[in-house]
Amino acid sequence: MVRIKLILADGDIIDGYEINPENPTSIEVEEETIEKIIFGNTRYVDGEFIFDDSPGEPIEPPVTIDELAAENAELKQRVEMTESALLDLADMLLTR
């Protein structure tokens, strides 16, 4: 077992680590686990490592509530526009 201090980016994505047994925020990790860590592709969430199976493609950072709300508003607007266009087409076909 080795004590390391994780360097996290974007919340929980591992961007690096330091071997530092005296740091109070360091954690104990097995050497095999350290060897599996791919910087930018491994997460540390709730005390667990999450390894991505596709090296080379960085993990997307977590989506925020604000981003989801903006996407939701955009999708609602698209649905309304589609419904309106569909109703216009139906009117055109029925008035022939």
C-alpha positions as CSV (number, residue, x, y, z in Angstrom):
1,M,0.0,0.0,0.0
2,V,1.1,3.5,-0.8
3,R,-0.2,6.8,0.5
4,I,-0.9,9.3,-2.2
5,K,-2.6,12.7,-2.5
6,L,-4.8,13.0,-5.6
7,I,-4.8,16.1,-7.8
8,L,-8.3,16.4,-9.1
9,A,-9.5,18.5,-12.1
10,D,-13.2,19.3,-12.9
11,G,-14.4,17.9,-9.6
12,D,-13.5,14.3,-9.6
13,I,-11.3,13.6,-12.6
14,I,-7.7,12.6,-11.6
15,D,-5.2,14.9,-13.1
16,G,-2.2,13.6,-11.1
17,Y,-1.0,12.5,-7.7
18,E,1.8,13.0,-5.3
19,I,3.3,10.3,-3.1
20,N,3.0,11.9,0.3
21,P,2.5,9.8,3.4
22,E,2.5,12.8,5.7
23,N,-0.3,14.7,4.0
24,P,-3.5,14.5,6.1
25,T,-5.6,14.4,2.9
26,S,-3.7,11.5,1.4
27,I,-5.3,8.1,0.9
28,E,-4.0,4.5,1.0
29,V,-3.9,2.9,-2.5
30,E,-2.5,-0.4,-3.7
31,E,0.3,-0.1,-6.2
32,E,-1.7,-2.0,-8.8
33,T,-4.4,0.6,-8.6
34,I,-1.9,3.4,-9.1
35,E,-0.7,1.7,-12.3
36,K,-4.2,1.6,-13.7
37,I,-4.8,5.4,-13.3
38,I,-4.9,7.3,-16.6
39,F,-4.7,11.0,-16.0
40,G,-7.8,12.8,-17.4
41,N,-9.5,9.4,-17.8
42,T,-10.0,8.1,-14.2
43,R,-12.4,9.5,-11.7
44,Y,-12.3,9.3,-7.9
45,V,-15.9,9.4,-6.6
46,D,-17.0,8.7,-3.0
47,G,-13.7,6.9,-2.2
48,E,-13.8,4.7,-5.3
49,F,-11.8,4.8,-8.5
50,I,-13.8,4.7,-11.7
51,F,-11.6,3.6,-14.7
52,D,-12.6,4.5,-18.2
53,D,-12.3,1.7,-20.8
54,S,-11.5,4.0,-23.7
55,P,-8.0,5.5,-23.1
56,G,-7.2,8.6,-25.1
57,E,-10.7,10.0,-24.9
58,P,-11.0,12.2,-21.9
59,I,-14.0,11.8,-19.6
60,E,-16.5,14.5,-20.0
61,P,-16.8,16.7,-17.0
62,P,-20.1,16.5,-15.0
63,V,-23.0,18.5,-16.3
64,T,-24.3,21.2,-14.1
65,I,-27.9,22.0,-13.2
66,D,-27.7,25.3,-15.1
67,E,-26.5,23.5,-18.2
68,L,-29.3,20.9,-18.0
69,A,-31.8,23.7,-17.4
70,A,-30.6,25.6,-20.5
71,E,-30.7,22.4,-22.6
72,N,-34.2,21.6,-21.3
73,A,-35.4,25.1,-22.3
74,E,-33.9,24.7,-25.8
75,L,-35.5,21.3,-26.3
76,K,-38.9,22.7,-25.1
77,Q,-38.6,25.5,-27.6
78,R,-37.8,23.0,-30.4
79,V,-40.8,20.8,-29.5
80,E,-43.1,23.9,-29.6
81,M,-41.7,25.0,-33.0
82,T,-42.2,21.4,-34.3
83,E,-45.7,21.2,-33.0
84,S,-46.5,24.6,-34.6
85,A,-45.1,23.6,-37.9
86,L,-47.0,20.3,-37.8
87,L,-50.3,22.1,-37.1
88,D,-49.6,24.6,-39.9
89,L,-49.0,21.7,-42.3
90,A,-52.2,20.0,-41.2
91,D,-54.2,23.2,-41.7
92,M,-52.7,23.6,-45.2
93,L,-53.7,20.0,-46.1
94,L,-57.2,20.3,-44.7
95,T,-58.0,23.6,-46.4
96,R,-57.2,22.2,-49.9
